[in-house]
Amino acid sequence: MKKIIWGILIFIVVLVIIILGKTFTFKEPNIEPYQNIEFTQSQSFIDYQEGLISKLQKAITIKTISYQDVSLREDKEFQKFIQFLKNSFPLVHKRLELITINRFALLYKWQGKNPDLKPVVLMGHYDVVPVNEKEWTVPPFEGKIIDNYLYGRGSIDDKITVIGLLQAIEYLLYENFQPERTIYFSFGHDEEIGGEEGAKAIVNYLEQNQIYPEFVMDEGGAITIGMIPGVQKPVATIGIAEKGYLSLKLIATGRGGHSSTPPEETAVTRLIHALERLQNNPFPYDLTDIQKKMFEYVGPYFPFVQKMAAANLWLFEPLIESILKRSDAGRASLHTTMTPTILKAGIKENIIPTNAEAIINLRIIPGETINEAKERIKKIINDDNIKIEVLPFYSEPSPVSGITENDGLGFQKIIKTIKTINREYGIAPYLVLGATDSRYFKKITKNIYRFMPVYLTEEDMHRMHGNDERISLESIKTAFLFYSIFIKNL
């Protein structure tokens, strides 16, 4: 018995030593900032940085709204925006090649010095979602500045990317800079409704011309503030993968008739039971390699107990999962989600409908497929009287992009630029839960990164497709700083 007790004690001591040893040696990867940034102190740099604010203000006043019903699109606003770009960035339009696709999608080519280097693609979109102006406290299309914030639809999503990149190019051209590698700038006009005419067509053009980028950078992550529980410092979140997209229509059928003599089960109740079964049988949760990579980077910033768990995932993985499940976003990052979004049934209160419909939207985690998700839904519902249809727009989950010096040049360039801006900022590779135009580029490159160099809080996130969307003036200046350093070091 004594031997058993001593054996247990020795095991516990060794375990504690291992856990504490891993915790105390748990540090973020060493990332050296760029040193060639003297140009950021010049008066011309400061003038262009300040000039970005007024150009973004003007861009917001142009109503490039994407409607699900494309017939509602005001083409003259999109034409006006393109003319605004030509007027505002004369050097860009003089020295870069502009390829226009489907009238409004824009692809700029900046020829590099070294043809042996693979090109890169930096991208964004200039269309915006509709607004209910009555719910805004400031006009959504006037570009007003209040208390160091620029208000307006598209200020963050995503005109800051388009105007910020173009202003950085304009400045670098003014300084007679030419990049080593060729850079393409892809600006879609219909990202908010799927990107079929914009990004998808741009990718087809690049593929037809055998242009295969080293990497792509699109919107997605940001420099987040207070959005990672337990972490006080700003953390730059960089999307290294994004979920797939799938919507399914469930059509339940049943006997109709007068509501005074209902059958035991109707189309409506059959549909309700199906949705209840789906609610009670979620897709399995799992801490994926993406989350594990995230904790490798962000874990050292946690308070001691959380840091200990992150440093020893081999032991504390269930604890980390339980912590992530406490928030909607954390829970969604662990599995494929399915959410009912539209319900339809009936034409009159005393008539039993013969069919009832529901649309459920799925966001599929990397490692699973659309077909697997559909088959799982069918198996859970288990009702031959419910037909399942795949709606037209869908997208498989993206591959996971590399992050090391050997397989992730783009990621390394991004994080070095972030550390150049502020060495104290944290870094966190993560899974993008929504969909971006960059999903189309997986046909021509294996490495896609999703990052916007702007500051975001939880409140800012809710404003992006909501009311009173805004961006801080500090974010605008940081975006210009980031893009200028980033492009200069490509």
C-alpha positions as CSV (number, residue, x, y, z in Angstrom):
1,M,0.0,0.0,0.0
2,K,2.8,2.4,0.9
3,K,4.4,1.8,-2.5
4,I,1.1,2.6,-4.2
5,I,0.8,5.9,-2.2
6,W,4.4,6.8,-2.9
7,G,3.9,6.0,-6.6
8,I,0.8,8.3,-6.7
9,L,2.6,11.1,-4.9
10,I,5.6,10.9,-7.2
11,F,3.3,10.9,-10.3
12,I,1.5,14.0,-8.9
13,V,4.8,15.8,-8.2
14,V,6.1,15.0,-11.7
15,L,2.8,16.1,-13.3
16,V,2.9,19.4,-11.4
17,I,6.5,20.0,-12.4
18,I,5.7,19.4,-16.0
19,I,2.6,21.7,-15.9
20,L,4.5,24.5,-14.2
21,G,7.5,24.1,-16.3
22,K,5.5,24.5,-19.5
23,T,3.6,27.4,-18.0
24,F,6.7,29.4,-17.0
25,T,8.4,28.8,-20.3
26,F,5.2,29.6,-22.3
27,K,6.0,32.7,-24.3
28,E,4.7,34.2,-27.5
29,P,6.8,33.5,-30.7
30,N,9.6,35.9,-31.2
31,I,8.6,38.4,-33.9
32,E,11.2,41.0,-35.0
33,P,9.7,44.3,-36.3
34,Y,10.9,45.9,-39.5
35,Q,13.6,48.5,-39.2
36,N,13.2,50.5,-42.4
37,I,10.4,52.8,-41.3
38,E,12.2,56.2,-41.1
39,F,9.9,57.3,-44.0
40,T,6.9,57.3,-41.6
41,Q,8.3,60.4,-39.9
42,S,8.5,62.5,-43.1
43,Q,6.1,65.4,-43.6
44,S,4.9,63.9,-46.9
45,F,3.9,60.7,-45.1
46,I,2.0,62.6,-42.4
47,D,0.2,64.7,-45.1
48,Y,-0.9,61.6,-47.0
49,Q,-2.0,59.9,-43.7
50,E,-4.1,62.9,-42.8
51,G,-5.4,63.1,-46.4
52,L,-6.9,59.6,-46.0
53,I,-9.5,60.9,-43.6
54,S,-11.0,63.3,-46.1
55,K,-10.9,60.8,-48.9
56,L,-12.7,58.2,-46.8
57,Q,-15.3,60.8,-45.8
58,K,-16.0,61.4,-49.5
59,A,-16.1,57.7,-50.3
60,I,-18.8,57.2,-47.6
61,T,-21.1,59.8,-49.3
62,I,-21.4,57.6,-52.4
63,K,-24.2,55.1,-51.9
64,T,-22.7,51.9,-53.3
65,I,-25.4,49.8,-51.8
66,S,-25.8,46.1,-52.6
67,Y,-29.3,44.8,-52.5
68,Q,-30.3,41.1,-52.6
69,D,-32.6,42.1,-55.5
70,V,-29.9,43.3,-57.9
71,S,-32.5,45.3,-59.9
72,L,-32.5,47.8,-57.0
73,R,-28.8,48.6,-57.4
74,E,-28.1,52.2,-58.4
75,D,-25.5,51.8,-61.1
76,K,-24.8,55.5,-61.3
77,E,-23.6,55.4,-57.7
78,F,-21.1,52.7,-58.5
79,Q,-20.0,54.7,-61.6
80,K,-19.6,57.7,-59.4
81,F,-17.4,55.8,-57.0
82,I,-15.1,54.6,-59.7
83,Q,-14.8,58.2,-61.1
84,F,-14.1,59.4,-57.5
85,L,-11.2,56.9,-57.3
86,K,-9.8,58.1,-60.6
87,N,-10.0,61.7,-59.4
88,S,-8.6,61.0,-55.9
89,F,-5.7,58.8,-56.9
90,P,-4.2,60.2,-60.1
91,L,-0.8,58.5,-59.7
92,V,-2.4,55.1,-59.2
93,H,-4.4,55.5,-62.4
94,K,-1.4,56.8,-64.3
95,R,1.2,54.1,-63.3
96,L,-0.9,51.0,-62.5
97,E,-2.8,48.9,-64.9
98,L,-6.6,48.9,-64.2
99,I,-8.6,45.9,-65.4
100,T,-12.4,46.4,-65.1
101,I,-14.5,43.3,-64.9
102,N,-18.3,43.2,-65.1
103,R,-18.4,47.0,-65.2
104,F,-17.7,47.6,-61.5
105,A,-15.2,45.0,-60.2
106,L,-11.7,46.6,-60.2
107,L,-8.3,44.8,-60.5
108,Y,-5.2,47.0,-60.3
109,K,-1.8,45.6,-61.3
110,W,1.4,47.1,-59.9
111,Q,4.3,45.6,-61.8
112,G,7.2,44.5,-59.6
113,K,10.9,44.6,-60.3
114,N,11.5,40.9,-59.9
115,P,9.5,38.7,-62.3
116,D,10.8,35.5,-60.5
117,L,8.8,36.4,-57.4
118,K,5.2,35.2,-57.3
119,P,2.7,38.1,-57.1
120,V,0.4,38.8,-54.1
121,V,-3.2,40.0,-54.0
122,L,-4.4,42.6,-51.5
123,M,-8.2,43.0,-51.6
124,G,-11.3,44.6,-50.2
125,H,-14.8,45.5,-51.4
126,Y,-16.5,48.9,-51.8
127,D,-20.2,47.9,-51.7
128,V,-22.2,48.3,-48.5
129,V,-25.3,46.8,-46.9
130,P,-28.6,48.8,-46.9
131,V,-29.5,51.1,-44.0
132,N,-32.7,52.1,-42.2
133,E,-31.9,55.8,-41.9
134,K,-34.6,56.3,-39.3
135,E,-32.7,54.1,-36.8
136,W,-29.4,56.0,-37.2
137,T,-28.6,58.9,-34.9
138,V,-26.3,60.4,-37.5
139,P,-26.8,60.5,-41.3
140,P,-25.3,57.3,-42.7
141,F,-24.0,58.8,-46.0
142,E,-22.6,62.2,-44.9
143,G,-19.2,61.1,-43.5
144,K,-19.6,63.2,-40.3
145,I,-16.8,63.3,-37.7
146,I,-18.0,63.3,-34.1
147,D,-15.7,62.9,-31.1
148,N,-12.8,61.6,-33.2
149,Y,-15.0,59.0,-35.0
150,L,-16.0,59.1,-38.7
151,Y,-19.6,57.9,-39.0
152,G,-21.1,56.3,-42.1
153,R,-22.1,53.1,-43.8
154,G,-19.0,51.3,-45.1
155,S,-16.6,53.2,-42.9
156,I,-15.3,49.9,-41.5
157,D,-17.0,47.4,-43.8
158,D,-15.1,47.8,-46.1
159,K,-14.2,51.2,-47.7
160,I,-11.4,51.7,-45.2
161,T,-9.6,48.8,-46.9
162,V,-10.1,50.0,-50.4
163,I,-9.4,53.7,-49.8
164,G,-6.6,52.9,-47.3
165,L,-4.7,50.7,-49.8
166,L,-5.1,53.2,-52.6
167,Q,-3.9,56.1,-50.5
168,A,-0.8,54.0,-49.4
169,I,-0.1,53.2,-53.1
170,E,-0.5,56.9,-54.0
171,Y,2.0,57.9,-51.4
172,L,4.5,55.2,-52.3
173,L,4.3,56.2,-56.0
174,Y,4.8,59.8,-55.0
175,E,8.0,58.6,-53.3
176,N,9.0,56.8,-56.5
177,F,8.8,53.4,-54.9
178,Q,8.4,50.2,-56.9
179,P,7.7,46.8,-55.2
180,E,10.0,43.9,-55.7
181,R,7.1,41.6,-56.5
182,T,4.0,42.4,-58.6
183,I,1.0,43.3,-56.5
184,Y,-2.6,43.0,-57.6
185,F,-5.3,45.0,-55.8
186,S,-8.8,43.4,-56.1
187,F,-11.8,45.5,-55.2
188,G,-15.2,43.8,-55.5
189,H,-18.5,45.6,-55.8
190,D,-20.9,42.8,-54.7
191,E,-19.3,41.1,-51.7
192,E,-22.4,41.8,-49.5
193,I,-24.5,39.6,-51.8
194,G,-22.0,36.8,-52.5
195,G,-19.3,38.3,-54.8
196,E,-20.4,36.3,-57.9
197,E,-19.8,39.2,-60.4
198,G,-16.9,40.7,-58.5
199,A,-14.4,38.5,-56.7
200,K,-15.4,35.3,-58.4
201,A,-15.0,36.9,-61.8
202,I,-11.6,38.4,-60.8
203,V,-10.4,35.0,-59.8
204,N,-11.5,33.5,-63.1
205,Y,-9.6,36.3,-64.9
206,L,-6.4,35.6,-62.9
207,E,-6.7,31.8,-63.4
208,Q,-7.2,32.2,-67.2
209,N,-4.1,34.3,-67.3
210,Q,-2.2,31.7,-65.2
211,I,-1.6,34.1,-62.3
212,Y,-1.2,32.2,-59.1
213,P,-0.4,34.4,-56.1
214,E,1.9,33.6,-53.2
215,F,-0.8,34.7,-50.9
216,V,-4.0,36.8,-50.6
217,M,-4.9,39.3,-47.8
218,D,-8.6,40.3,-47.4
219,E,-10.8,41.8,-44.7
220,G,-11.6,39.6,-41.6
221,G,-9.6,40.0,-38.4
222,A,-8.7,43.3,-36.8
223,I,-6.7,44.8,-33.9
224,T,-9.2,43.8,-31.3
225,I,-9.6,45.6,-27.9
226,G,-11.2,43.8,-25.0
227,M,-12.6,41.0,-27.1
228,I,-10.5,38.1,-25.8
229,P,-11.5,37.4,-22.2
230,G,-8.6,37.8,-19.8
231,V,-6.4,39.7,-22.2
232,Q,-5.9,43.4,-21.6
233,K,-3.6,44.3,-24.5
234,P,-4.8,44.9,-28.0
235,V,-4.6,41.6,-30.0
236,A,-4.4,41.5,-33.8
237,T,-6.6,38.6,-35.0
238,I,-5.6,37.2,-38.3
239,G,-8.0,34.8,-40.0
240,I,-6.1,31.7,-41.4
241,A,-9.3,29.9,-42.5
242,E,-13.0,30.6,-42.8
243,K,-16.1,28.5,-42.4
244,G,-18.1,27.1,-45.3
245,Y,-21.6,28.4,-46.1
246,L,-24.7,26.4,-46.8
247,S,-28.5,27.1,-46.6
248,L,-31.0,24.3,-46.7
249,K,-34.7,24.6,-47.3
250,L,-36.8,22.1,-45.3
251,I,-40.3,21.5,-46.8
252,A,-42.7,19.6,-44.6
253,T,-45.9,18.2,-46.1
254,G,-49.1,17.0,-44.4
255,R,-52.9,16.8,-44.7
256,G,-54.7,20.1,-44.9
257,G,-58.3,21.0,-44.1
258,H,-60.3,23.0,-41.6
259,S,-58.6,24.0,-38.4
260,S,-61.6,22.8,-36.4
261,T,-60.8,19.1,-37.2
262,P,-57.0,18.9,-37.2
263,P,-55.1,15.6,-37.8
264,E,-52.7,14.3,-35.2
265,E,-49.8,15.8,-37.1
266,T,-49.7,18.7,-39.6
267,A,-47.0,20.0,-41.9
268,V,-46.4,22.8,-39.3
269,T,-46.0,20.4,-36.3
270,R,-43.9,18.1,-38.4
271,L,-41.6,21.0,-39.2
272,I,-41.5,22.1,-35.6
273,H,-40.5,18.6,-34.5
274,A,-37.7,18.5,-37.1
275,L,-36.3,21.9,-36.0
276,E,-36.5,20.7,-32.3
277,R,-34.5,17.6,-33.2
278,L,-31.9,19.7,-34.9
279,Q,-31.7,22.0,-31.9
280,N,-31.2,19.1,-29.6
281,N,-28.5,17.4,-31.7
282,P,-25.9,20.0,-32.6
283,F,-22.8,19.1,-34.6
284,P,-20.0,17.8,-32.4
285,Y,-17.7,20.3,-30.6
286,D,-13.9,20.0,-31.0
287,L,-10.9,22.1,-30.3
288,T,-9.4,22.2,-33.8
289,D,-5.8,22.8,-34.9
290,I,-6.8,26.4,-35.6
291,Q,-7.8,27.1,-32.0
292,K,-4.7,25.3,-30.8
293,K,-2.5,27.6,-33.0
294,M,-4.5,30.6,-31.6
295,F,-3.7,29.6,-28.0
296,E,0.0,29.1,-28.9
297,Y,0.1,32.8,-29.7
298,V,-2.5,34.4,-27.4
299,G,-2.0,32.0,-24.4
300,P,1.0,33.8,-23.0
301,Y,-1.1,37.0,-22.5
302,F,-3.6,35.3,-20.2
303,P,-3.7,35.5,-16.4
304,F,-1.7,32.7,-14.7
305,V,-4.4,30.0,-14.4
306,Q,-5.7,30.5,-17.9
307,K,-2.1,30.6,-19.2
308,M,-1.4,27.3,-17.4
309,A,-4.4,25.7,-19.2
310,A,-3.3,27.1,-22.6
311,A,0.3,26.0,-22.1
312,N,-0.9,22.5,-21.3
313,L,-3.7,21.8,-23.8
314,W,-2.8,18.1,-23.7
315,L,-4.3,18.0,-20.2
316,F,-6.7,21.0,-20.1
317,E,-8.3,20.8,-23.5
318,P,-11.8,20.0,-22.0
319,L,-11.5,23.0,-19.7
320,I,-10.6,25.3,-22.6
321,E,-13.6,24.0,-24.6
322,S,-15.9,24.7,-21.7
323,I,-14.6,28.3,-21.5
324,L,-15.1,28.9,-25.2
325,K,-18.6,27.5,-25.0
326,R,-19.6,30.4,-22.7
327,S,-19.8,32.9,-25.5
328,D,-21.7,32.6,-28.8
329,A,-18.6,33.3,-30.9
330,G,-16.5,30.9,-28.9
331,R,-19.1,28.1,-29.2
332,A,-19.4,28.8,-33.0
333,S,-15.6,28.4,-33.4
334,L,-15.8,24.8,-32.1
335,H,-18.3,23.3,-34.5
336,T,-20.5,23.6,-37.5
337,T,-23.5,25.7,-36.6
338,M,-27.1,25.5,-37.9
339,T,-29.6,28.2,-37.4
340,P,-33.2,28.5,-38.6
341,T,-33.5,31.9,-40.3
342,I,-36.8,31.9,-42.3
343,L,-40.1,30.2,-41.5
344,K,-43.2,30.1,-43.9
345,A,-46.6,28.4,-43.5
346,G,-50.3,29.1,-43.9
347,I,-52.5,31.6,-45.7
348,K,-55.4,31.9,-43.3
349,E,-55.9,31.4,-39.6
350,N,-58.5,28.7,-39.9
351,I,-56.9,26.7,-42.7
352,I,-54.4,24.0,-42.0
353,P,-51.6,24.4,-44.5
354,T,-50.5,21.4,-46.6
355,N,-46.9,22.4,-46.4
356,A,-44.5,24.4,-44.2
357,E,-41.0,25.6,-45.0
358,A,-38.0,26.6,-43.0
359,I,-34.6,27.7,-44.2
360,I,-31.6,26.8,-42.0
361,N,-28.2,28.4,-42.5
362,L,-25.1,26.4,-41.7
363,R,-21.5,27.6,-41.2
364,I,-19.3,24.6,-41.8
365,I,-16.1,24.2,-39.9
366,P,-12.9,23.3,-41.8
367,G,-12.5,19.5,-41.9
368,E,-16.1,18.9,-42.7
369,T,-17.9,19.2,-46.1
370,I,-21.2,20.4,-47.4
371,N,-22.3,16.9,-48.4
372,E,-21.4,15.5,-44.9
373,A,-23.4,18.3,-43.3
374,K,-26.4,17.8,-45.4
375,E,-26.4,14.0,-44.8
376,R,-26.2,14.7,-41.0
377,I,-29.2,17.0,-41.2
378,K,-31.1,14.4,-43.1
379,K,-30.2,11.7,-40.6
380,I,-31.2,13.8,-37.5
381,I,-34.6,14.8,-39.1
382,N,-35.3,11.2,-40.1
383,D,-38.7,12.1,-41.7
384,D,-39.6,11.1,-45.3
385,N,-42.3,13.7,-45.3
386,I,-39.7,16.5,-45.1
387,K,-37.9,17.3,-48.3
388,I,-34.4,18.9,-48.1
389,E,-33.2,21.3,-50.8
390,V,-29.8,23.0,-51.2
391,L,-30.2,26.7,-51.9
392,P,-28.1,28.0,-54.8
393,F,-25.3,29.9,-53.0
394,Y,-22.9,27.7,-51.0
395,S,-19.2,27.4,-50.3
396,E,-17.0,24.7,-48.9
397,P,-14.8,25.6,-45.9
398,S,-11.5,27.1,-46.8
399,P,-8.2,25.3,-46.4
400,V,-6.1,26.4,-43.4
401,S,-3.3,28.7,-44.4
402,G,0.2,28.3,-43.2
403,I,1.7,30.5,-40.5
404,T,5.3,29.5,-40.3
405,E,8.3,31.0,-42.1
406,N,8.4,27.9,-44.3
407,D,4.8,27.8,-45.4
408,G,3.2,31.2,-44.4
409,L,5.0,34.1,-46.0
410,G,1.9,36.3,-45.9
411,F,1.2,35.6,-42.2
412,Q,4.8,36.4,-41.3
413,K,4.7,39.7,-43.3
414,I,1.4,40.7,-41.5
415,I,2.6,40.0,-38.0
416,K,6.0,41.6,-38.6
417,T,4.2,44.7,-39.7
418,I,1.9,44.7,-36.7
419,K,4.9,44.4,-34.4
420,T,6.5,47.3,-36.2
421,I,3.5,49.5,-35.5
422,N,3.5,48.5,-31.8
423,R,5.7,45.7,-30.4
424,E,3.3,45.3,-27.4
425,Y,0.3,44.2,-29.6
426,G,-0.6,40.6,-29.3
427,I,-1.1,38.2,-32.3
428,A,-3.8,35.5,-32.7
429,P,-4.4,33.4,-35.8
430,Y,-8.1,32.4,-35.7
431,L,-11.1,31.0,-37.7
432,V,-13.3,33.5,-39.5
433,L,-16.9,32.6,-38.7
434,G,-18.4,34.6,-41.5
435,A,-17.8,34.6,-45.3
436,T,-15.5,36.9,-47.3
437,D,-14.8,37.4,-51.0
438,S,-11.4,35.7,-50.4
439,R,-13.1,32.3,-50.4
440,Y,-13.0,32.3,-54.2
441,F,-9.2,32.7,-54.3
442,K,-8.7,29.2,-52.9
443,K,-8.7,28.0,-56.5
444,I,-5.5,29.8,-57.2
445,T,-3.6,30.0,-53.9
446,K,-3.3,27.9,-50.8
447,N,-2.6,30.8,-48.5
448,I,-5.3,33.4,-47.7
449,Y,-5.2,35.7,-44.7
450,R,-8.0,37.9,-43.4
451,F,-7.0,41.0,-41.6
452,M,-7.9,44.7,-41.4
453,P,-5.5,47.1,-39.6
454,V,-8.2,48.9,-37.7
455,Y,-9.1,48.9,-34.0
456,L,-12.3,47.0,-33.1
457,T,-14.3,46.6,-29.9
458,E,-17.3,44.5,-29.3
459,E,-19.5,47.6,-29.8
460,D,-17.8,48.3,-33.1
461,M,-18.6,44.8,-34.3
462,H,-22.3,45.3,-33.7
463,R,-22.3,48.5,-35.6
464,M,-20.8,47.1,-38.8
465,H,-24.0,45.8,-40.3
466,G,-26.1,47.7,-37.7
467,N,-26.8,51.3,-37.0
468,D,-24.3,54.1,-36.5
469,E,-21.3,52.3,-38.1
470,R,-18.2,54.2,-37.4
471,I,-14.4,54.1,-37.5
472,S,-12.0,56.0,-35.2
473,L,-9.6,58.5,-36.7
474,E,-6.8,56.6,-35.0
475,S,-7.9,53.5,-36.9
476,I,-7.7,55.4,-40.2
477,K,-4.2,56.6,-39.5
478,T,-3.1,53.1,-38.3
479,A,-4.5,51.6,-41.5
480,F,-2.4,53.9,-43.7
481,L,0.7,53.2,-41.5
482,F,0.2,49.4,-41.8
483,Y,-0.4,49.3,-45.5
484,S,2.6,51.6,-46.3
485,I,5.0,49.5,-44.2
486,F,3.4,46.2,-45.4
487,I,3.7,47.0,-49.1
488,K,7.2,48.5,-48.8
489,N,8.4,45.1,-47.3
490,L,6.7,42.8,-49.8
